Amino acid sequence: MSVFGLSFGVVAAEQGLSVVEASALSLLVFAGGSQFAAVGLAGNPVAGVVAGLLLNTRLAAFGVLAAPFLGGTGWRRFAGSHLVVDETVALALEHEDREEARATFFFTGILLFVCWNVVTVVGAAVGDVLGDPTTIGLDGAFPAVFVALLAPRLVRADARRAAAGGAAIALALTPLVPAGIPVLAASAAVLLAGRRGGES
């Protein structure tokens, strides 16, 4: 998590974001994939937002799983919803007791939130000093995020079809259309794969 957050800060600085802007993304979004999409597609903000939303659709399911141990209404539930990420929900679900699950969720979430934001600021602050991220390999952080999110979902045939179709669409469109459009168009492969799966 620390290396990932540091990478985000450095890449954000390389894309021209100030320390304040990079920090605001981490404070308000707190979702690595969406944040990398936002800075990686900085030339096309609409594409960055849509890609980020598509990446984090899984959090809707996590929200449903987390709802029972978030508490009732008010500030706790509001704050808890901001901490719904893969790690917090996965660790909380390891506990059958609701109070233990709640304590684990908030402890993990607050710890991750603080660490993520601190290393983002550090990365953004030293980004100008480090210079081009390619010299230390941080340019690979953005595609690595997508591969890491995609890989566990390739166990099913329809998921592999969608991934292969999306890659083919993105590769075909990259030389022809503005940055960001190939990523959005590639999502059409999910619909095509789903339809084919439904017909079989």
C-alpha positions as CSV (number, residue, x, y, z in Angstrom):
1,M,0.0,0.0,0.0
2,S,2.8,2.4,0.9
3,V,4.7,1.8,-2.4
4,F,1.5,2.0,-4.3
5,G,0.5,5.4,-2.7
6,L,4.0,6.7,-3.2
7,S,3.9,5.7,-6.8
8,F,0.6,7.6,-7.2
9,G,2.0,10.7,-5.7
10,V,5.1,10.6,-8.0
11,V,3.0,9.9,-11.1
12,A,0.5,12.7,-10.2
13,A,3.4,15.2,-9.9
14,E,4.8,14.0,-13.2
15,Q,1.4,14.7,-14.8
16,G,1.5,18.3,-13.5
17,L,-0.7,18.0,-10.4
18,S,0.4,20.0,-7.4
19,V,0.9,18.4,-3.9
20,V,-2.5,19.9,-2.9
21,E,-4.3,18.5,-5.9
22,A,-2.7,15.0,-5.5
23,S,-3.6,15.1,-1.8
24,A,-7.2,16.1,-2.5
25,L,-7.6,13.1,-4.8
26,S,-6.4,10.8,-2.0
27,L,-8.5,12.5,0.7
28,L,-11.7,12.7,-1.3
29,V,-11.5,9.6,-3.6
30,F,-9.4,7.1,-1.6
31,A,-9.5,4.5,-4.3
32,G,-6.2,3.7,-6.0
33,G,-7.5,2.5,-9.3
34,S,-9.7,5.5,-9.8
35,Q,-6.9,7.9,-8.8
36,F,-4.5,6.3,-11.2
37,A,-7.2,6.5,-13.9
38,A,-7.7,10.2,-13.2
39,V,-4.0,11.1,-13.5
40,G,-3.2,8.6,-16.3
41,L,-6.0,10.1,-18.4
42,A,-5.3,13.7,-17.4
43,G,-5.6,14.8,-21.0
44,N,-9.2,13.6,-21.1
45,P,-10.9,14.3,-17.7
46,V,-14.3,12.8,-18.7
47,A,-12.6,9.5,-19.7
48,G,-10.7,9.5,-16.4
49,V,-13.9,9.9,-14.4
50,V,-15.7,7.2,-16.4
51,A,-12.8,4.8,-16.2
52,G,-12.6,5.4,-12.4
53,L,-16.3,4.7,-12.0
54,L,-16.1,1.5,-14.0
55,L,-13.1,0.3,-12.0
56,N,-14.8,0.8,-8.7
57,T,-18.2,-0.7,-9.5
58,R,-17.1,-3.6,-7.3
59,L,-17.2,-1.4,-4.3
60,A,-21.0,-1.4,-4.5
61,A,-21.0,-5.1,-3.6
62,F,-18.5,-4.4,-0.9
63,G,-20.8,-1.7,0.5
64,V,-23.6,-4.2,0.8
65,L,-21.3,-6.7,2.6
66,A,-20.1,-3.9,4.9
67,A,-23.5,-2.4,5.8
68,P,-24.3,-4.7,8.7
69,F,-21.2,-3.7,10.7
70,L,-21.1,0.0,9.8
71,G,-23.6,0.9,12.4
72,G,-26.9,2.8,12.1
73,T,-27.1,6.3,10.7
74,G,-25.2,9.5,11.1
75,W,-21.5,10.4,11.0
76,R,-20.2,6.8,11.6
77,R,-22.0,5.4,8.7
78,F,-21.0,8.3,6.5
79,A,-17.3,8.0,7.5
80,G,-17.5,4.2,7.2
81,S,-18.7,4.4,3.6
82,H,-15.6,6.3,2.7
83,L,-13.5,3.5,4.1
84,V,-15.1,0.7,2.1
85,V,-12.2,-0.8,0.1
86,D,-11.1,-4.3,-0.6
87,E,-8.8,-4.7,2.4
88,T,-11.2,-3.3,5.0
89,V,-14.1,-5.4,4.1
90,A,-12.1,-8.6,3.5
91,L,-10.5,-8.3,7.0
92,A,-13.8,-7.4,8.7
93,L,-15.6,-10.4,7.2
94,E,-13.1,-12.7,8.9
95,H,-14.9,-12.1,12.2
96,E,-18.3,-13.6,12.9
97,D,-18.9,-11.3,15.9
98,R,-20.4,-8.0,14.6
99,E,-18.6,-5.8,17.1
100,E,-15.2,-7.4,16.3
101,A,-16.0,-7.0,12.6
102,R,-16.9,-3.3,13.1
103,A,-13.7,-2.7,15.1
104,T,-11.5,-4.4,12.5
105,F,-13.2,-2.5,9.7
106,F,-12.6,0.9,11.3
107,F,-9.1,0.2,12.6
108,T,-8.0,-1.1,9.2
109,G,-9.8,1.6,7.3
110,I,-8.4,4.5,9.4
111,L,-4.9,3.0,9.3
112,L,-5.0,2.6,5.5
113,F,-6.5,6.0,5.0
114,V,-3.8,7.8,7.0
115,C,-0.9,5.8,5.4
116,W,-2.3,6.3,1.9
117,N,-2.6,10.0,2.3
118,V,0.8,10.5,4.0
119,V,2.7,8.6,1.3
120,T,0.7,10.4,-1.5
121,V,1.9,13.7,-0.1
122,V,5.5,12.4,0.1
123,G,5.4,11.0,-3.4
124,A,3.9,14.2,-4.8
125,A,6.5,16.3,-2.9
126,V,9.5,14.3,-4.1
127,G,8.1,13.8,-7.6
128,D,9.8,16.9,-9.0
129,V,13.1,15.9,-7.3
130,L,13.0,12.4,-8.8
131,G,12.1,13.6,-12.2
132,D,10.8,11.3,-14.9
133,P,9.1,8.3,-13.3
134,T,10.5,6.0,-16.1
135,T,14.0,6.3,-14.6
136,I,12.9,4.4,-11.5
137,G,10.2,2.3,-13.1
138,L,7.2,4.1,-11.6
139,D,5.6,4.6,-15.0
140,G,4.6,1.0,-14.8
141,A,2.4,1.6,-11.7
142,F,-0.7,2.7,-13.7
143,P,-0.9,-0.4,-16.0
144,A,0.2,-2.6,-13.1
145,V,-2.9,-1.5,-11.1
146,F,-5.2,-2.5,-13.9
147,V,-3.5,-5.9,-14.3
148,A,-3.7,-6.5,-10.5
149,L,-7.4,-5.7,-10.5
150,L,-8.1,-7.8,-13.6
151,A,-6.0,-10.9,-13.0
152,P,-8.1,-12.5,-10.1
153,R,-11.2,-12.1,-12.3
154,L,-9.9,-14.2,-15.2
155,V,-10.9,-17.6,-13.8
156,R,-14.1,-17.7,-15.9
157,A,-14.2,-18.1,-19.7
158,D,-16.5,-15.1,-20.1
159,A,-14.1,-12.9,-18.1
160,R,-11.2,-14.0,-20.3
161,R,-13.3,-13.3,-23.5
162,A,-14.1,-9.8,-22.1
163,A,-10.4,-9.1,-21.3
164,A,-9.2,-10.3,-24.7
165,G,-11.9,-8.3,-26.5
166,G,-11.2,-5.2,-24.5
167,A,-7.5,-5.4,-25.2
168,A,-8.1,-5.9,-28.9
169,I,-10.5,-2.9,-29.0
170,A,-8.1,-0.7,-27.1
171,L,-5.1,-1.6,-29.2
172,A,-7.0,-1.1,-32.5
173,L,-8.3,2.4,-31.4
174,T,-5.1,3.8,-29.7
175,P,-3.5,5.1,-32.9
176,L,-6.8,6.5,-34.2
177,V,-8.6,8.4,-31.4
178,P,-7.7,10.7,-28.5
179,A,-6.3,9.4,-25.2
180,G,-8.9,7.8,-22.9
181,I,-11.4,6.9,-25.7
182,P,-9.8,3.4,-26.2
183,V,-10.2,2.6,-22.5
184,L,-13.9,3.6,-22.6
185,A,-14.5,1.7,-25.8
186,A,-12.8,-1.4,-24.4
187,S,-15.6,-1.6,-21.8
188,A,-17.9,-2.5,-24.6
189,A,-16.2,-5.9,-24.7
190,V,-17.8,-6.7,-21.3
191,L,-21.3,-6.2,-22.7
192,L,-20.5,-8.3,-25.8
193,A,-19.0,-11.1,-23.6
194,G,-22.0,-11.0,-21.3
195,R,-24.4,-11.2,-24.2
196,R,-22.5,-14.1,-25.7
197,G,-22.5,-15.9,-22.3
198,G,-26.2,-15.4,-22.0
199,E,-26.9,-16.9,-25.5
200,S,-24.7,-20.0,-24.8
